[in-house]
Amino acid sequence: MTRPPKPFLPGRGFGGPLLLVLICGLLQMLQGMYPDWFLYDRGAISHGQWWRLLSGHLVHTNAAHLMLNGAGVIALWFVFGRSVLLGARYAVGKYLGFVALLSIAISAGLWLWFPDVEYYYGLSGALHGVFCLGAVGDLSQRRWSGALLLAGCALKVAWEWVVGPSAATGALIEAEVAISSHLLGALLGTLLGLVLWMRQARAAPPIRRADGARSQQ
């Protein structure tokens, strides 16, 4: 006899997303006191300021940019609060670890494949990664809406590359939208999700059938 799944409770597992928003807010205040210490700056990174590979994703160009991405963090928690790949209802360490891993990987991608990107601020690239990771998590739980979400993200990123970054969003955040980070985030989030899905499938215990034989799920 198996136990029924626990109901998803609003507010449960909110620690990771809440802590991420608080970290971004704190760094935004520090950035006001120490301008240009935290953003992704290609020249500074080349001189050994490696922390920028992560901190560049946690600071924003202005308050509107911060609130926009903060709202994105909250929205993704509501959409993927049940995701097994994001941890047991967003286990804090696992969630923040995924965000940090995606952020550093996106920075590496910007460094290697987009040398024209000299400066970068913001969490939007990592949020694209979390979105795709959550969508793959839905697929791993046989929620086929995950496929629609992945397709929707792919169309959104493709539209940005064909039409160009949103002028309205650029005016709001007082900077050009870095669509290269959106592309990298979506690709890396999907890849990370697939790797975790395969690991999860290999670790799943075999299911014993009624005739005593074993089958692998």
N, C-alpha and C positions, 0 to 999 in steps of 0.2 A: 504494500500500500504506500503510495507516495503522498507527500504533503501538498496541499494546494499552494500555489504561489502566494506570497504575501502581497496584499494590495499596495498599490503605489500611493503614497501619502504626500500631498502637497507640502513642501518644505523639507521633506526627508532627503538626505544626501545632498543638501545645498551647500555644504561646507566648501567643496572645491571651487565651484563657480564664484561663491561669495568671496573667498580668500583671493582669488585671481583678480576680481574687481577691486578689492581693497589694495592689493599690491600695485595695481596700475594707478590707482588714485594717489597712493603714497609717492610713487616715483614721479608722478606728474607734479606734485608739490615740490619735490626735490629738484626736478628739472627747472622749475621757476627760479630756484636759488642758484643752481649750477647749470646754466644753459649748455647744451651740447655735450654733456658728459655721458649721456645714455643712448642716444639715437644710433642706428646703424650708420656708420661713417666709414666708407671704404678706405679712405686715407688713414684714419686713425687705427682701424683694424690692422692694416698692413704694418703699422708700427707697434703691434703687440697688444692693443687694447681689446683683448678677446671677449671681455664681458659684453661688448656691444652686440655680439652675435645673438645673445638672448635679450638683453635689456632694450634693444631697438624695437622689439615687438611689444614691450610693456609700457612705452611712453607714446604720447600722441601729440599732434600738432597744436591742438587747442582743446578747450572744454567740450565743444560740440563733437569733436572726433572721439574723445574719451567716452562721452555718453552714448554715442552711436555704437561703439564696439561693446560697451558695457551692456547695452540693451541686447546686443547679439549674443553675449555670453548667457544672459538670462533666458533668452528665447530658445537657445540650443538645449539648455537644461530641461525646459518644458517639453521640447520635441523628443529628446533622447534620454529622458530620465530613467527609462527601463533598460537601456542598452547594456548588454553583458560585456561588451568589449571596453566600455568606459568604466568598468568596475561595478561593484554592487551598489547600484544607485549612486554613482559618482563618488567612489572612495577617494578621499581627499588626495592622498599621496599619488595614487595611480592617475587621477585626472590631471593634477599639476605636472606630473612626470610626462604625460603625453603632450601637454601644451608646450613644455620646455623642449622636448625632443623635436616636435614639429617646428618650433620657432628656430632652433639651431639649424635644423636641416634646411629650412627655407633660406636662412641666411647663407648657408653653404651653397645652395643653388643659385642665389643671387650673385654670390662671389664668382662662381664658376661659369655660369651661363648668361648672366646679365651684367656685364662689366659697365654698362652705361648707367646703372643705378648706383649713384654715388651716395645717396642718403635715403634712409627709409625709417618711417615711424609707423607704429600701429599694430594692432592685433588681428586685423582682418585676414591676413594670409593664414595665420594659425587657426582662425575660426572656420575658414574654408576646410582646413584639414580636419578639425573636430567634426564638422558637418558630414564630411565623406566617411570618416571613421564610424560615426554613429549610424550612417546609412548602411554601411557594410555590416555593422552589428545587427541591424534589423534583418538583413538578409540571412545572417547566421542563425537567427531565431525563426526563420521562415516567415518573416513579415515582408511580403513582396512589395510593400510600399517603399522599402529601401531602394529597390531598383528605380522607381520613379523619382525618388529624391536624388539619386546619383545622376540620372539622366537630366534632371532639372538643373543641377549644379554644372554639369558639363555644358549644357546649352547656355547657361548664364556666362560662364567663362569664355566660351566660344564667341558669344555676342560681344563681349568686351573687347576681344581681340579683333573682331571684324569692324565694329563701330567705333571703338576707342573708349577710353575711360569716361565715366559720367561727369559732365561739366557741372551739374548741380551739386553733386557730392563733393567735387573738387573745390567749389566755391565755399561750401559749408565748412570743410576741414582746412581750407586755405592752403591746399597743396594738390598736386596731381595725384589721382588715385593710382597706386602701384599695382596694375593688373598682373604684372609678372609674379608678384607674391601670391595672388589669388590662384593662378595656374599651378604654381609649385605646391601651394597648400593643398589644393584639391588632389593633385597626383600623389603627393606623399601621404595624405590622410587615407586615400584609397589603398595604397600599397601597404601601409601599416595595418589597416583593417584586415586585408587579405592574409597577411602574415600571422596576425593574432588569431584569425578564424582557423587557419590551418593548424596552428599549435593547439587551439582549443579542441579541434576535432580529433587530433592524435591523442590528446590526454583524456578524452571521454571514455568512460568504462564501457566494456561490451555489454550489450543488452541480452539477457537470457530469455530465449523464446519458450513457449509453453512445452515444446517437445524436448527441452533440455539443451538444445544446441545454442551456440552463441552467435550473435550477429553484431557487427560494428555499426554504430550510428554515424 
